[in-house]
Amino acid sequence: MLLAANLAAHGPAAAQKLVSQEVMGAFLTRLFNLRTCVCARHAYAAPELERGGGNYYVQMRTELTARALPDPRPRLAENLTPSLVLAAERDYLPWEVILQYRDALLNEKVFYFEGAGHMIQVTQPALMAAVMRAFLLDEPYPVLPDPGGANRRPVVGP
C-alpha cells in the first residue's frame, strides 16, 4: 500500500494496478474516523459511516494539483462577487487563513460555527444549509455574520 501511495503521485493508473481503488478505499475507511473532524464535545453527533465514500487516488491527485497552483488570494481582491466564508471553532486550518480570506475578499460574509470541526456539515448540517440558503437567495441570515477581529477559537493547551 505504501508503494501504491507513492506511485499515485506519479500516475494513478500504475498505483491502481498495484492496489485497486476498492482495496485502498476499504483500508482508508477503516482508518478514517469522522469523529476526528468534529469538535470533541460534539463527537457523539458524527454519524457512523459504513464506507467513507472517498477515493484515495482522486484525493492524492487533487492535493498535488492544488499545491502546484498559485495562491488565489491576491487575485481575489479584484473580484466583487459576494462570497461566503465558513469558519469552524475546531478547524485544523489556522484562524489566520480566515483572516487572509477576509482581507482578500471585498464582498464577503464570514460565519463562525461554534462547536464545529473542519467538516461543519457533519455536526451542524441544518445551520450550515440555512446560512448557505440565505446567502444564495439573498434572504435574512439565521445567525449574525462574524464581526471580525480577534480569533474566536478557544486556546488549547498551556
N, C-alpha and C positions, 0 to 999 in steps of 0.2 A: 504494500500500500504506500509506503514511503517513496518508493521508486515511481509509482504511478503519480503521486502528488507532485514530484519534481518534474516528471515528464509533461504534466499538464501545462506547465508554464511555457513549454516549447511547442506543444501541439497536442490538443486533447485526443486526437484520433489514436496516436501511439499509446497514450496513457490508458485509454478505454480498452485497447487490446490486451493490456496487462491486467487491469481491474475494471470490470464493467460498471456502468453508471448504477445499475441496480445494486451490486455488491457494495460500492462506495457509499451509495445512499443509505443502505441498511446499516453500515458501520457508523456513518455520521449521525443517523437518527438515534443510535444508542448513546453516542457521545453528547449530542445536543440536548441540553436541558433548558426548556423555555423559561423555567423559573429563574434562571440566571439573568434574564433580560428584563426583569421587573424589579421594582423596589422590594426589598426583603420582607417588609411588613405586609405586602400585598401578594406574596408568592402563592398563597392559597388560591388566588383568583386566576392564576395562569392555567390554561387548560392542559390536560394531558393529551399528548399527541401520539397517535399510533405510528404515524410516519411524518417526518418533518417537512416533506414536500420540497426540499432543496435539491439542487443538482450541483455537486461539488465542482465538476468541471466547468460549468457555466459560471459559478461564483468565482472560481480561480481566474478565468479569463476576464471577467468583469473587473475584478480588483486590479489585475495587471494593466488593463486598458485605462482604468481611472487614474492609476499612478502616472501613466505616461502623458496624460492630458495636462495642459497648463491650468493654473489656478483660475477658476472662473470669477472670483470676487472682484478683481479690478474692473472687469468689463461690465459687471452688474450695475455699476454707478451710472451707466449710460442708458439704463432701461427703467422706464417709469411704470411698467406693468405692476399692478397690485400683487403683492407677494405675501405668503403666509409662512411663518417660521414656527414650528412646534418644538418646544423645549421641555425635556423631562427632568424631573428632580434628580433621578438616579442614573442619568445617562453616562456612558463611558466617554462621550465627547466632552472636552473641557468647556466650561462656560465661555471662555474666550472665543470659541468658534461661533457661538450665538452672537456675541458682541461684534465679531467681524462681519457676519452677515447683516446684522442690524445696521452697521455703519455703511456697508456696501450697497444695500438695497435702499432706494429712496422712497419707496411707497410700500413699506412692509408693516405687517402686524405680527407681533410675537406673542404666542400664548404659552404660558408655563403650566405644565401638568404636574401638580403636587402628587407625590406618591407613585409616579410612573417611572419605569425604567426606559431603556432605549426603544423598546417596542411598545409605544403608547397604546396602540390598537389592541394589545392583549389585555391590559387591565382596565383601560378606560375607553372602550370602543364607542360607547354611546356619546360621551362628551366629545371625543375627537371627531366623530362623524357630525355632531351638531355644530361644532366650530367650523368644520370644512363646508358643511351645507350652507351655513350663514354667510361664509366668505364667498362661496360660488354664486349664491342667489342674491347677494347684497342685502341681506336681512340683518336684524339686530343679533349680536353675538350672545350666546347663553352665559358667557362669563366675560369679564373685562380683559382686554389685552394686557400684557405685562407692561408696566410703565417705564421700564428701562432702568439703567443704573447698575446698582450693586448685584453681585452674584446672590441669587436667592437660594441656592443649594446649601444644604447643611454641611458643616465641616465634619469630616470623618477622621478620627484618629487623634493623636495627642496634639 
